[in-house]
């Protein structure tokens, strides 16, 4: 059984032995919850302090680029990740934290760990009160509420110290579930820099949005661009799904066509069979026609896309010009020099041919026969003295 929603994930990529890119795109949980979700639900989207720490320290990298796109999660594990990144920087490691998309709740602590924290311009930053739940008697619930308030005060003080704002102002922002654009987050002191717009690849269904501000959800999803995948497993699965739908639709069309056939009034079975055959054939004809139309449209669209903004002549001219960049045309003096060398070779070849004829004549004279004598062609003619013999 797979987890219902896996739009996010936790990934680490090695750029080199000294640089790693870390992507926190899931919910922040404790190690026990992460392990349970993985074993029971096949979920690989969450991150815990333990999984983060183990992979980062195992890399031995001196430069860490941490990309955050997360709803948030468990306060304690998020704060532990924050503290680890701060400690690594104090030990000489270079840490860059970059917010892309949604940086909400506990995920903000991790983003703020970088000395040069950055958000893409079209990302969103959100702070609110901590939340939780418990079942028990009134005493247990009151104690839990006191503990929850302490956690909330720790978060409030963290934001106040980082931004220089008064605690009362931070409290009002947390009470209101305050969403900020990248520019607003920078102005308020939560991040240090704002980068350019980026395209997100993981859209968020509305049913999985757990915050009150749906305008942020709509703005985020508007920036989502699904990348073209070359994963063969995905492509095969997608093709199988399309084929399954195709045959289901075709089967439904055939059954609907057959249902419309009425028995002949005279009870002629042959006529009934012919009617059924004709009815069953019609959906196939429609499919063939739709297929032909679809292919024609795709070809037309592909050509139009290729020639968009250019005439055919311009397109061909640009292609030829691009290809000719790799062609080296010799200079005029180089061509003249090559021509002279070829002419010299032809002259020398003529001289060699003349010398070869003279040599043949001298050899014939040495044998006491004129050149071209028919006796040379006679197998019974006496052979010359020495090692020379004319080849047959």
LUMNUDREN-282532 format. One record per residue (C-alpha): residue in one letter; x, y, z. Coordinates in steps of 0.2 Angstrom, whole numbers, plus 5000, padded with zeros to 4 digits. Each point is the difference from the previous one (the first is absolute). Layout:
AXYZ/...
This chain:
X500050005000/X500750174995/X499950165009/X498550104993/X501050164995/X501850014995/X500350174992/X501550035011/X501549915005/X501750005009/X501549984988/X501950035001/X501150014984/X501950014999/X500650144988/X501849945005/X500949935014/X500050175008/X498250074996/X498349925003/X498350064995/X498649965014/X498250014995/X498850015015/X498349994991/X499049905013/X499250005017/X501350025015/X499749855012/X500949905014/X501149854995/X498749885007/X498650074989/X501050014985/X500549815002/X498249955003/X499350104985/X501449924989/X499649825005/X498250015001/X499550124987/X501550004988/X500250195003/X501750084996/X499550185001/X500450045018/X501650065008/X500549985018/X501550085009/X500849825001/X499849974981/X500750174996/X501450005012/X500649824995/X500050044981/X500850175002/X501449945012/X500349844989/X500450114985/X501550095007/X499550154989/X500650185005/X498750094990/X498149965002/X498650074990/X498449975009/X498450034990/X498450015010/X498249984993/X499049945015/X498450025010/X501049985016/X499849875013/X500749955017/X500750155010/X501449905009/X500749914984/X499950164990/X500950105014/X501349865001/X500450014981/X500150195002/X501349985014/X501049874990/X500250124986/X500550145011/X501349895008/X500749954984/X500250184994/X500950045017/X501249864996/X500450074983/X498849914988/X499150114987/X498149985001/X498850094988/X498149985004/X498850044986/X498150015002/X499049944984/X498149995000/X499249985017/X501150035016/X498849995014/X499949975018/X501549905007/X500850004983/X500450185002/X501249965014/X501149904988/X500050144987/X500550135013/X501549895005/X501150064985/X501050165002/X499550054983/X498249934999/X499150024984/X498349994993/X499449994982/X499050154996/X498449904997/X500149905016/X499050025016/X500550015018/X498849965014/X500150015019/X498649955012/X499749935018/X500649825003/X498649875001/X499749835007/X498749885008/X499849885015/X498649905007/X499849985019/X499350075016/X499950185003/X501750005010/X500949924985/X499350124988/X500450155011/X501849955002/X500149964981/X499450184997/X501350075011/X501449904991/X499350064983/X500050185006/X501849985005/X500449934982/X499150154993/X501050125010/X501749924995/X499550024981/X499450185003/X501650055009/X501049914986/X499150114987/X500250165010/X501949985003/X500349964981/X499050154994/X500250135014/X498150015001/X499150025017/X499349845007/X498350085000/X500150034982/X500549824996/X498649945011/X498750104990/X500849934984/X499949825006/X498350025006/X499450064983/X500949864990/X501050134990/X500549964983/X501450104992/X500750024982/X501949984998/X500250195000/X498950025016/X501049865009/X501650094996/X499350175005/X499449935016/X501749925003/X499649824999/X501149974985/X501650094993/X499849994981/X498749984986/X500349914984/X499149994984/X498449914996/X500149814998/X498949864993/X499349885013/X499749824995/X498949935014/X498250074999/X499049995016/X498249935000/X498850115009/X499449865011/X501849985007/X500150195004/X499950025019/X500150185001/X498650145000/X500850114986/X499549914984/X500650154990/X501849955003/X499649824994/X499350074984/X501550114997/X501249865003/X499149884989/X500050134986/X501949995000/X500049814998/X500849934984/X500049814999/X501749954993/X500149884985/X500549835006/X501149874991/X499849875014/X499549844990/X499049935015/X498950165000/X499850004981/X499549824999/X498850025014/X499250154992/X499949914983/X499149855009/X498850125008/X499650084984/X499849834991/X498949945014/X498950154998/X500049994981/X499349825000/X498850045014/X499350144990/X500049894984/X499149865009/X498750125007/X499750074982/X499849834993/X498849945013/X498950164998/X500049984981/X499449825002/X498750045012/X499250114987/X499849864988/X498249934999/X499549824993/X499449994983/X498150004999/X500049844990/X501249915012/X501449994988/X501549955010/X501250044986/X499450184999/X500150025019/X501849944999/X500450124986/X499250145010/X501149965015/X501649994990/X499650174992/X499650075017/X501749935007/X501050064986/X499450195002/X501050035016/X501649944991/X499750124986/X499850145012/X501649955009/X501050004984/X499350174994/X500450075017/X501749935000/X500450074983/X499350175005/X501150005016/X501649954991/X499650144987/X499750135014/X501649945009/X501150024984/X499250174996/X500350065018/X501849945000/X500450094984/X499150155006/X501050005016/X501649974991/X499750154988/X499250115013/X500650184997/X501049964984/X499749974982/X500549834993/X501450094990/X500750085016/X499949835009/X501049914987/X501250144998/X500350005019/X500349815000/X501250014985/X500950155009/X500149905016/X500749844991/X501350114990/X500850065016/X500949835001/X500650014983/X501850084997/X500250084983/X501850014994/X500750174996/X500350044981/X501949995002/X499849835007/X499049944985/X501350074988/X501449925009/X499149834999/X499650024982/X501950034996/X500549855010/X498749894990/X500750074983/X501849965006/X499549825004/X499249984983/X501650064991/X501149885010/X498849864996/X500250044982/X501950005001/X500049835009/X498949924987/X501350064986/X501449935010/X499149845002/X499949984981/X501850044998/X500549875013/X498949874991/X500950044983/X501749995008/X499649825007/X499449944983/X501750064992/X501049915014/X499149844995/X500550034981/X498250024995/X499150154994/X498650065012/X498449924996/X500749854991/X498749864998/X501349875005/X499950075018/X498249945000/X500549824994/X500249875014/X501349914989/X501150154998/X501749995009/X500050075018/X501250145004/X501549975011/X499950065018/X498550025012/X498950104988/X498549924992/X498550104993/X498449955009/X498649924990/
